[in-house]
Amino acid sequence: MEPIKISFTLNDRTALHNHYMPMLKGGGLFISTQEQLSFGDRVQVQIELLSEKQKASVPGRVVWITPSGAVRSLPQGVGIQIIGEHQSRIQQYFEGLLGENLLQAPPRACY
């Protein structure tokens, strides 16, 4: 089965920090979406980082689901664990952008 394709745009490194999920083995991202996905679904996320003028294609697996109407007014979406042969390189890239911020809680975590 082909991975589900999702496009996602982040404005800057703060937005990346708010969406990055370092607690997932191999790293992960929370993707705000109304797409109905299930645990274990394979996805291919096309992420555009506007401040870096970069686009990345990130393969992942759904490991977290925040339904609509969640507590604390959290956005509806899914957490994806980064997978695939380039997982470590993708994780290093995101964590390199975050630098020391990775040691702190995100200003407005989305998950």
N, C-alpha and C positions, 0 to 999 in steps of 0.2 A: 504494500500500500504506500502510495506517495505521501510525503509529509504535507501537512496543511500549511499553506503560505500565508504569512501575516506581515504587513508593513508597519513600521513603528518609527517615530521620529522623536529624538531627544534634543532639546535646545542647547544644553551645555553640560559641563561636568557635574554641576549640582543636580541636574535632572538624572544623570547617570547614577550618581550616588544614591538618590532616592529610589531608584528602580533596581539597583544591583543587589543581588542576594548572595552575600559571601558565605552564608551558612550552608549552602548546597555544595556537595562534593563536586569539584570542577567548576564551581561558580554558576551563577544563574541570573536571570533577569525577570522582573515582574513586568508583564505586558498588559497594559490597559486595553481591554477588548470586550465587545459584546458577543463575540463569536462563542458559540456553545461548544466547548471542548471538554474532554474527559481525561481523567488521570491516565497517564501512559501514552496519550496521543503524541505522535511525532509531528514536530512543526519545523518550518524553515522561516526564520524571522529575518526580514530585510530591515536592518536598523540604520537610520541616518543620524549621524552625530553632527548637527549643524555647526557647532562651534569649532569642530575639528575638520570640517569639510570632508568628512569620511563617510563611507557607507560600508556596512559589514553584513555578510550573510551568515547567520548563526543557526546551526542545527541544534535542536533541543527536544526535550521530552517534558510534557506537562507533569509537574509534581506538586502543584499548589493551585487551588482554585478559590477565588474570592467571589462569591455570588453577588448579584445586585441586592441592595438593601443591607449590606454588611454593617456591623457595628463600627463606630467611630467615623462613619461616612467614608469608609475606604472605597476606592474605585473598584468597579467590577473588572475582573481580569484573571490572568493565570500567571503562575510562576513557572518558568521553564529552566530545567537543568541543562547546561551546555553539554553537548555530547559530540561524538565523532572524532575523526582522526586529527583534527586541528584544535580539539578542545583546549589543550594546555596553552596553545598560542593565543587563542581568543581570550581565555581567562587572563593571561599575562598582559595582553593589550588593555583590557578594561581596568585591571588592577593597577597597571602602570599609569593610566590616565587619572585614576583616583588618588594615587600616591598615599600620603599620610592620612588623608581623609578616610581611608579604609579602616583606620584604627578608631574612628569615632562613629557614633550613631548618625544615620542620615538626618538632615534637618526635617524632612517630611517623608518618612518611609511610606511607600505606597502599598505595603503588604502587611 
